Amino acid sequence: MTAITRGELDAPIPPPGRDEIGAMASTLGMLRDSLIERDRLEHERRRAEAEIRAARDTAQAALRELNAAQANLIQAEKMASLGQLTAGIAHEIKNPLNFVNNFAALSTELLDELKQTTRPALVALDSDGRAEAEEVIATLTGNLQKIIEHGRRADNIVKSMLEHSRGVTGDRREVDLNALVDEALNLAYHGARAQDQSFNITLERDFDGKLGRMQLAPQEMTRVFLNLFGNGFYAAAKRARENGDASFRPTLRVATRDFGEAVEVRVRDNGTGIAGEIRDKLFQPFFTTKPTGEGTGLGLSISYEIVTQQHGGTIDVDSEVGRFTEFTVRLPRQGNSRGAESRE
């Protein structure tokens, strides 16, 4: 009995007899059987709880994946509808816009000829008349230059709309992702320097040497990285201008990571940041935080489509106003184009 109280339920029990000791042995046997059954039920309860927890965790993970897939599907449907809409609008706008641009350029040339032809008549006018005529000609010339300038901007917007409406295409092949990211980073930096000689930023590279090669559409992914780098440059330079702190150093950090079945590219700048209320709008076509004339609002929209639809990946953003913005592009190594899957 002492052994049983210690939990040794397999201790031998004397065979029951007819005397008091036998009765006690019989009772002790029943007690041991009861304890064994209790331990079995406790073990079953714990196993059932573990199975319930595992099932709950699986269900929660499936729900998260379902919500993410639903969000991607809604975004893809919105993009498809907007693509069709923008294609129609762009085609309708392009023809009259071409007439505006062509006739504005032609009118500028005719105005130059008019100035040459009427020069003798202008000389014959008194000083007030000549000044008034020259002022009108200068105003007309300035107006035509503005028409040409904004016409070209509108033409670029129309081209971007048409490019967006066609979706993304591109042949997939095996490439070194680290080399692709580094090449795009150098290209974006020198492009920014060509536009503004005073531009400068510290570039930090943290490339995973185990990343290796993977299948993707290099031209399309280069477009994605150029857009992300360009946005990072813009935000960091803007903070440098507005900060007024001479010690502030604009910085863009690019990191790659290998996760086996997927790879990650993180682009982080220490710029102005993005407010939470507009973060959900970043990937919508034509949404931009840049001033008029500095952005069409299609860069991130096209990037989203390239990453999610063409490569089956994800693109997320984390930001804190006045501190940083970080975009994370995650690409599956064996990811297929969702658009291609839907056409099979």
Secondary structure, 3 states (H helix, E strand, C coil): CHHHHCCCCCCCCCCCCCCHHHHHHHHHHHHHHHHHHHHHHHHHHHHHHHHHHHHHHHHHHHHHHHHHHHHHHHHHHHHHHHHHHHHHHHHHHHHHHHHHHHHHHHHHHHHHHHHHHCHHHHHHCCHHHHHHHHHHHHHHHHHHHHHHHHHHHHHHHHHHHHHHHCCCCCCCEEEEHHHHHHHHHHHHHHHHHHHCCCCCCEEEEECCCCCCEEEECHHHHHHHHHHHHHHHHHHHHHHHHHHCCCCCCCEEEEEEEECCCEEEEEEEECCCCCCHHHHCCCCCCCCCCCCCCCCCCCHHHHHHHHHHHHCCCEEEEEEECCCEEEEEEEEECCCCCHHHHHHC
